Amino acid sequence: MAAHLIDGKALALSIREQIGKDVAQLAEQANVTPGLAAILVGEDPASAIYVKNKKAACGKAGIYADENKLPASTSQSELLALIDKMNADPKIHGILVQLPLPKHIDSKVILEAVSPEKDVDGFHPYNVGRLVAADPVFVACTPKGVMKMIESIGQPIEGKRAVIIGRSNIVGKPVALLLMHANATVTVCHSRTKDLPTVCREADIVVAAIGRANFVTRDMIKEGAIVIDVGINRLEDGRLVGDVDFEGAKEQAGWITPVPGGVGPMTIAMLLQNTLESAKRFANK
Ligand code: NDP
């Protein structure tokens, strides 16, 4: 039986429409317009597209977007000075530093310079710690989007076996924490995991965040499982595919996300959501 599709594009659109209404209400009631500062250093074409899409999404939701494009030659201290300025700017409620940064800049130093109160990406150690303590302020956008997609199915997460493939700080680890906090029994797999297919077949929920095209095949999936594909991989023929072999997996899974049109649009919706939540917190101070 073919799996139900979890349509990230449609879900993200409905969330963005609600955000647009909430933004208008915040402006009316508290005279506050949420503001996001996006900082892009260098000429990486993929990063430029991501920032452009995020800016356009802000515009549609009524969120003020301040795009800061800096040359690849920007020094670390110049970038830190810009972040300090944004940290102090009352029009800005969220700061996004698009990764990757040029090699001469230490990303760790930069991400720690963003005020935890404006850290809409949820990458600052303070916000990571709050997530670990099950008392989050900002949850990183992609993991937050993954949870919304799983929740949208309307099935209980509690007691389910979840397998996360990938242990990065920005996807795998926070997704594992969120699923654990939702009372799933969580296993995190990585490149040193032995017999990954056997581990994966035990999962009621599979989250693939690897960065390898079509890595998760039909034989690795338990019948009826929820399969969330975070991967974005460009094939030689130009096609964009996920980490899951969608055509095979959809015959075995109960629910599955497509690529494109799955987790990607949800990541942007969650960025807007985090910016709105931040503006509300500032308004209530
Ligand atoms: P990273 O490269 O940081 O992490 C990849 C993880 O996959 C690592 O933990 C690595 O293990 C694991 N891995 C690699 N090869 C294997 C293997 N053969 N078997 C098992 N595990 C393996 O990637 P990210 O987490 O940043 O991103 C993952 C994917 O998600 C990418 O395709 C990225 O483009 C996409 N992405 C999509 C987003 C969206 O909005 N849709 C947002 C962010 C990312 P180890 O730790 O042992 O090296």
Boltz pocket constraint, residues with backbone or C-beta under 6 A from the ligand:
constraints:
  - pocket:
      binder: B
      contacts: [[A, 142], [A, 165], [A, 166], [A, 167], [A, 168], [A, 169], [A, 170], [A, 171], [A, 172], [A, 189], [A, 190], [A, 191], [A, 192], [A, 193], [A, 196], [A, 208], [A, 209], [A, 210], [A, 211], [A, 212], [A, 229], [A, 230], [A, 231], [A, 232], [A, 233], [A, 263], [A, 264], [A, 267]]
      max_distance: 6.0
